């Protein structure tokens, strides 16, 4: 089985978010099961390739905007693996994306529209030898359509993974001209553009052979109006061809200074280090509760967190927050942190800092993840590995990975009071007899990719078979 996996990022070469972690680790786990996956991504100038063997393998002429656009195809390997990474280079379309939303004339959607076209040219240039194309999120949403359009019966099978339904990639319908799609000839496109715009997520979902998402619970949630919004009906129409597979994590990316048998000895030292780092008023006897993540007000629960924070801080606990993102919420957090009464109890760093994040995971007692929705979420798994109990909202992948009262604490309602109650529960656990047993249980959990990679391998086989059956 040979699979091509197009995506917008692949860690550690291009790492912008959780998607990059998944794309950088799943293919390695699949390789161990004998499934051969090539990853294909745009070659941004900030891609970390300095220490990698990189070579140019070919040049493509990609028909786009009515001309032929040259693309240089580079190849390298994912570090510590035999997984091929294909990087598509073009200065005009793939410039310094990631830091900004758009660069010069090229918007994010133009960039990925071009990427999708280029990926299809790449598949054709390799004599169409892939059995399956595994697309990821809206950035790859036009690939499945273009493949059907151009290769028709000889196209490979297609799987589309939804990592986050909220971000859909919407553009004015004119974009289809750049892609060389002629209106009036494609029912799924015509249906989509009837309202004047094209939606890449919708294209990926409707034109692929199978759809999956990154946890079983999120796969069910997105069929409801509350989580799926206008996509609930579109997804319901695909219900027999939709499933959820929980992401795993690559434990080798998270070195740990302790293990199951000595955490009680080592973790307090890591806690002291964290106390020093954030100048907290704590001799180690008070709990440290943390938040680490993208400051995305639509998803990560910042509104209920900011509302609950004053009450939480009145509980004689320390709160540490590390994150970057939305400016409005950054300012709100700064305002709270300026209040003198919270000095020594609140540690705030508004930045993206992978190393500091690891110190927080390992030095804290609890990690809150109050997400409004969470397709999978990786930090609750990482925090358990570091013996830090997750306090999570009972949704999506958080629901599927945390066991309430055993490996963490869950709350249901998306309300600051419910979050606050959960934090109070955490505090009681910290001072009570259950803490040690819960940390032991959390540390013993295994979220390595092994199981999930097996599910992907089975799904790949199933989707390829469905495609063969459809051709009979
Ligand atoms: C997105 C989702 C997150 C998920 C990640 C990887 O970032 O928001 O929940 O863990 O993708 O699939």
Boltz pocket constraint, residues with backbone or C-beta under 6 A from the ligand:
constraints:
  - pocket:
      binder: B
      contacts: [[A, 17], [A, 18], [A, 19], [A, 22], [A, 163], [A, 164], [A, 214], [A, 247], [A, 374], [A, 375], [A, 376], [A, 377], [A, 378], [A, 397]]
      max_distance: 6.0
